[in-house]
Amino acid sequence: THVSKEKEVKQGGKKKTLRELSELLKSEEYSTLPPATPLYISELRWLDKVRHPIVRSEWVKTATSVDVYDFTPLARRMPLWERSEGGIFIGDRGAGSGLHVDQCLWSNVGRNWCGFKLFAIWPWEERLTIPNEVGKGRVFHLPLSKKEELWLARAKVLCLVRPGDVWVFSGGQPHTALVIGDGLNISAYESFVPAHPDAMGLLVKTNMGKAHWESCWMDDDDLDELYEDVVDNLQRSLRAADVDTRLRSRLQECVGVMRSNGDDYCKELWEQEDRGERRRQREDEESSYTAESEDRTPAKRAKTSSGEPASC
């Protein structure tokens, strides 16, 4: 029997520089790892914010010079497009991102610069069953066991990501990636919420038991701050003169979904907007949510909305 699980290299909640990471790998805690153990560096970015190299008015931690976000002005009109903290992923053969669901029920767009990786994503209907059966962090190393073959046979999509490929997928569905072939694999991801009521309906189910696997929930305070960003983005886009009728209609539908299906804090935010008030938690203290938070701290409470009791 072989069970392959990722071992996360971290100590406490503090983000580490590459030098600190190198020293940690040499420590006694990791001394038992074989020298040929494949490594996967995730969320590589600046430790502190810097000016974006092409949009000088933006302060970001992302280490990429140009993102998908920069290729279309519509990206700036979406309810959410988290590019400011987008990280780079670097791995060698046999390393990868173990099975998981994102901490937030959003979409992702990936870019692959070099190397190859296998990517698998399971259908929405399997959002809880597959993670519960497989377990968080399992890496599907070759050769596969019979049980792993059966799990992968239930995937919605199995694909080979090649150099130059760009792909979009839902982070709310279980997924995993494995680097294959010779040489390093280098890729990056941006998380976003499309201007569509279905996408917004999925977002506001984050941290809800029937929709979101609990082991990957976002911290509640960080989720509240993310909702603040979404409300601000929607209001900004609806005020913009360059938004066409179709997009404006979609954005208004997204507002309606947040108002009717969102949790208590979503509704409170829109009630504040209706009263002409505005208070943001993230302006009181620094937000810690990122597109793919390293800590993935379990939420302190279950989110609730109409039809989604806290006991789920």
C-alpha positions as CSV (number, residue, x, y, z in Angstrom):
1,T,0.0,0.0,0.0
2,H,1.3,3.4,-0.8
3,V,-0.2,6.7,0.2
4,S,1.3,9.9,-1.1
5,K,0.6,13.1,0.7
6,E,2.2,16.5,0.5
7,K,4.2,17.6,3.5
8,E,3.9,21.4,3.9
9,V,7.1,23.1,4.9
10,K,6.2,25.9,7.3
11,Q,6.6,26.9,10.9
12,G,4.0,29.0,12.6
13,G,1.9,31.5,10.5
14,K,4.8,33.7,9.4
15,K,5.5,33.9,5.7
16,K,9.1,33.0,4.9
17,T,11.7,34.3,2.5
18,L,13.4,31.8,0.2
19,R,16.5,31.9,2.4
20,E,14.4,31.1,5.5
21,L,12.7,28.3,3.7
22,S,16.1,26.9,2.7
23,E,17.3,27.0,6.3
24,L,14.1,25.3,7.5
25,L,14.6,22.4,5.1
26,K,18.0,21.8,6.6
27,S,16.6,21.7,10.1
28,E,16.2,18.5,12.2
29,E,12.4,18.5,11.5
30,Y,13.0,17.8,7.8
31,S,16.3,15.8,8.1
32,T,14.5,12.5,7.5
33,L,13.4,13.6,4.0
34,P,15.3,11.8,1.2
35,P,17.7,14.1,-0.7
36,A,15.8,13.4,-3.9
37,T,12.4,14.4,-2.5
38,P,10.6,16.6,-5.1
39,L,9.9,20.1,-4.0
40,Y,6.9,22.3,-4.9
41,I,7.2,26.0,-4.1
42,S,3.7,27.6,-4.0
43,E,2.6,31.2,-3.8
44,L,6.0,32.7,-4.5
45,R,5.7,36.4,-4.3
46,W,7.2,39.6,-2.8
47,L,7.2,39.6,1.0
48,D,6.2,43.3,1.0
49,K,4.2,45.2,-1.6
50,V,6.1,46.8,-4.5
51,R,5.0,49.0,-7.4
52,H,3.6,46.9,-10.2
53,P,6.1,47.1,-13.1
54,I,3.6,48.2,-15.8
55,V,0.8,49.7,-13.7
56,R,2.8,52.0,-11.5
57,S,-0.1,53.2,-9.5
58,E,-0.7,49.7,-8.1
59,W,1.1,48.3,-5.1
60,V,1.2,44.5,-5.2
61,K,3.0,41.5,-3.9
62,T,2.7,39.4,-7.1
63,A,6.1,38.8,-8.7
64,T,4.7,38.5,-12.2
65,S,5.2,41.4,-14.6
66,V,2.0,40.9,-16.7
67,D,-1.1,39.0,-15.7
68,V,-4.3,37.9,-17.5
69,Y,-5.8,40.8,-15.6
70,D,-3.8,43.2,-17.8
71,F,-5.0,41.8,-21.1
72,T,-8.6,43.0,-20.9
73,P,-10.3,46.0,-19.4
74,L,-13.3,43.8,-18.5
75,A,-11.1,42.2,-15.7
76,R,-11.3,45.5,-13.8
77,R,-15.1,45.4,-14.0
78,M,-15.5,41.9,-12.5
79,P,-16.9,41.5,-9.0
80,L,-13.5,40.2,-7.9
81,W,-10.2,39.7,-9.6
82,E,-7.4,38.9,-7.1
83,R,-4.2,39.6,-8.9
84,S,-2.4,41.7,-6.3
85,E,-1.3,38.7,-4.3
86,G,-1.1,36.1,-7.1
87,G,1.8,33.7,-6.6
88,I,4.1,31.7,-8.8
89,F,4.2,27.9,-8.5
90,I,7.5,26.1,-9.1
91,G,8.0,22.3,-8.9
92,D,10.0,19.4,-10.3
93,R,8.8,15.9,-11.3
94,G,6.7,14.1,-8.8
95,A,5.7,17.3,-6.9
96,G,2.5,19.1,-7.1
97,S,-0.6,20.4,-5.3
98,G,-2.4,17.6,-3.4
99,L,-6.1,17.2,-3.6
100,H,-8.0,20.1,-2.2
101,V,-10.8,22.6,-2.7
102,D,-10.0,26.3,-2.7
103,Q,-10.6,28.3,0.5
104,C,-13.1,30.4,-1.4
105,L,-15.6,29.3,-4.0
106,W,-14.3,31.4,-6.9
107,S,-12.8,30.6,-10.3
108,N,-9.1,30.5,-11.3
109,V,-7.2,31.1,-14.5
110,G,-3.9,29.4,-14.7
111,R,-0.9,30.1,-16.9
112,N,1.9,27.6,-17.6
113,W,5.2,29.0,-18.8
114,C,7.4,25.9,-18.9
115,G,7.3,22.2,-18.0
116,F,4.4,19.9,-17.9
117,K,1.8,19.0,-15.3
118,L,-1.2,16.7,-15.1
119,F,-4.3,18.4,-13.8
120,A,-7.5,16.7,-12.6
121,I,-10.8,18.2,-11.4
122,W,-13.9,16.4,-10.1
123,P,-17.5,17.4,-10.8
124,W,-19.5,19.6,-8.5
125,E,-21.5,16.7,-7.4
126,E,-18.4,15.1,-5.9
127,R,-17.4,18.3,-4.0
128,L,-17.7,16.6,-0.6
129,T,-17.5,12.8,-1.4
130,I,-14.2,12.8,-3.2
131,P,-12.3,14.9,-0.5
132,N,-13.8,12.8,2.2
133,E,-12.8,9.6,0.6
134,V,-9.4,10.7,-0.7
135,G,-8.4,13.1,2.1
136,K,-6.8,16.5,1.8
137,G,-3.4,16.7,0.3
138,R,-3.1,13.3,-1.4
139,V,-0.8,13.5,-4.4
140,F,-1.5,10.9,-7.2
141,H,2.0,9.7,-7.8
142,L,2.8,7.1,-10.5
143,P,2.3,4.2,-10.5
144,L,-1.2,4.6,-9.3
145,S,-2.8,2.1,-6.9
146,K,-6.1,0.5,-8.0
147,K,-8.0,2.7,-5.6
148,E,-6.4,5.8,-7.0
149,E,-7.3,4.7,-10.5
150,L,-10.9,4.4,-9.5
151,W,-10.9,7.9,-7.9
152,L,-9.4,9.5,-11.0
153,A,-11.9,7.7,-13.2
154,R,-14.6,9.8,-11.4
155,A,-12.9,13.1,-12.4
156,K,-14.7,15.4,-14.7
157,V,-11.6,16.4,-16.6
158,L,-8.1,14.9,-16.8
159,C,-5.6,17.0,-18.8
160,L,-2.0,17.6,-19.7
161,V,-1.0,21.2,-19.2
162,R,1.8,22.2,-21.6
163,P,4.1,25.2,-22.0
164,G,2.0,28.2,-23.1
165,D,-1.3,26.8,-22.0
166,V,-3.9,28.9,-20.2
167,W,-6.9,27.2,-18.5
168,V,-9.9,28.3,-16.4
169,F,-11.5,26.2,-13.7
170,S,-13.7,26.4,-10.6
171,G,-11.8,26.4,-7.4
172,G,-14.9,25.1,-5.7
173,Q,-14.5,21.7,-7.2
174,P,-11.9,19.2,-5.9
175,H,-8.7,19.4,-7.9
176,T,-5.1,18.4,-7.9
177,A,-2.0,18.9,-10.1
178,L,1.2,16.8,-10.5
179,V,4.4,17.9,-12.3
180,I,5.7,15.4,-14.8
181,G,8.6,15.2,-17.3
182,D,12.1,16.5,-17.1
183,G,12.9,20.0,-15.9
184,L,11.0,22.5,-13.8
185,N,7.4,23.4,-14.1
186,I,6.6,27.1,-13.6
187,S,3.0,28.4,-13.5
188,A,0.8,31.0,-11.9
189,Y,-2.8,31.5,-11.0
190,E,-5.2,34.4,-10.6
191,S,-8.5,34.0,-8.8
192,F,-11.6,35.8,-9.9
193,V,-15.5,35.9,-9.7
194,P,-17.1,36.4,-13.2
195,A,-19.9,38.9,-13.6
196,H,-22.6,36.2,-13.6
197,P,-25.3,35.5,-11.0
198,D,-24.4,31.8,-10.9
199,A,-20.8,32.7,-10.1
200,M,-21.9,35.1,-7.3
201,G,-24.3,32.5,-6.0
202,L,-21.4,30.1,-5.7
203,L,-19.2,32.7,-4.0
204,V,-21.7,33.4,-1.2
205,K,-21.8,29.7,-0.4
206,T,-18.2,29.8,0.8
207,N,-17.8,28.3,4.3
208,M,-21.3,26.6,4.0
209,G,-21.4,23.0,4.9
210,K,-23.5,21.6,1.9
211,A,-21.4,23.5,-0.7
212,H,-17.9,23.8,0.7
213,W,-15.6,21.1,2.2
214,E,-15.0,22.2,5.7
215,S,-11.3,21.3,5.8
216,C,-10.6,24.0,3.3
217,W,-12.7,26.9,4.7
218,M,-11.4,30.4,4.7
219,D,-11.1,32.3,8.0
220,D,-14.3,34.1,8.7
221,D,-12.8,37.5,9.2
222,D,-10.8,37.2,5.9
223,L,-14.0,36.2,4.1
224,D,-15.8,39.2,5.5
225,E,-13.1,41.4,4.1
226,L,-13.2,39.7,0.7
227,Y,-17.0,40.5,0.6
228,E,-16.1,44.1,1.4
229,D,-13.9,44.1,-1.7
230,V,-16.7,42.6,-3.8
231,V,-19.2,45.2,-2.7
232,D,-16.7,48.0,-3.5
233,N,-15.9,46.5,-6.9
234,L,-19.5,46.1,-7.8
235,Q,-20.4,49.7,-6.8
236,R,-17.3,51.1,-8.6
237,S,-18.2,49.2,-11.8
238,L,-21.8,50.2,-11.8
239,R,-20.8,53.8,-11.5
240,A,-18.4,53.6,-14.4
241,A,-19.6,55.2,-17.7
242,D,-17.8,52.7,-19.9
243,V,-19.9,49.7,-18.7
244,D,-22.2,48.5,-21.5
245,T,-25.8,47.5,-21.0
246,R,-25.3,43.7,-20.9
247,L,-22.4,43.9,-18.4
248,R,-24.3,46.4,-16.2
249,S,-27.3,44.0,-16.2
250,R,-25.1,41.1,-15.1
251,L,-23.5,43.2,-12.4
252,Q,-26.9,44.2,-11.1
253,E,-27.9,40.6,-11.0
254,C,-24.8,39.9,-8.9
255,V,-25.8,42.6,-6.4
256,G,-29.2,41.0,-6.2
257,V,-27.7,37.6,-5.4
258,M,-25.5,39.0,-2.7
259,R,-28.5,40.8,-1.1
260,S,-30.8,37.8,-1.2
261,N,-28.4,34.8,-0.8
262,G,-25.4,36.2,1.0
263,D,-24.7,35.6,4.7
264,D,-25.5,38.2,7.4
265,Y,-22.4,40.2,6.8
266,C,-23.1,40.5,3.0
267,K,-26.6,41.8,3.8
268,E,-25.2,44.2,6.4
269,L,-22.8,45.6,3.8
270,W,-25.6,46.3,1.4
271,E,-27.7,47.8,4.1
272,Q,-24.9,50.2,4.9
273,E,-24.6,51.1,1.2
274,D,-28.4,51.8,1.2
275,R,-28.0,54.2,4.2
276,G,-25.0,55.9,2.6
277,E,-22.7,54.5,5.3
278,R,-19.4,52.7,4.7
279,R,-17.3,50.9,7.3
280,R,-14.6,48.3,6.3
281,Q,-12.9,45.8,8.6
282,R,-9.9,45.7,6.3
283,E,-9.3,49.5,6.9
284,D,-9.4,48.9,10.7
285,E,-6.7,46.2,10.5
286,E,-4.7,44.6,7.7
287,S,-6.5,41.8,5.7
288,S,-4.7,38.5,5.4
289,Y,-6.8,36.8,2.7
290,T,-5.0,35.9,-0.5
291,A,-5.9,34.1,-3.6
292,E,-4.6,30.9,-2.2
293,S,-3.8,31.5,1.5
294,E,-1.0,29.3,2.9
295,D,-2.5,29.0,6.3
296,R,-6.0,28.0,5.3
297,T,-7.1,28.5,8.9
298,P,-10.4,26.7,9.6
299,A,-13.2,29.1,9.9
300,K,-14.4,29.9,13.4
301,R,-18.1,29.6,12.6
302,A,-20.3,28.2,9.9
303,K,-21.7,30.9,7.6
304,T,-25.4,31.0,7.3
305,S,-27.9,32.1,4.7
306,S,-31.5,31.5,4.0
307,G,-31.9,27.8,3.4
308,E,-28.5,26.9,4.7
309,P,-28.6,26.2,8.5
310,A,-25.5,26.6,10.6
311,S,-25.6,22.9,11.4
312,C,-24.8,21.7,7.9
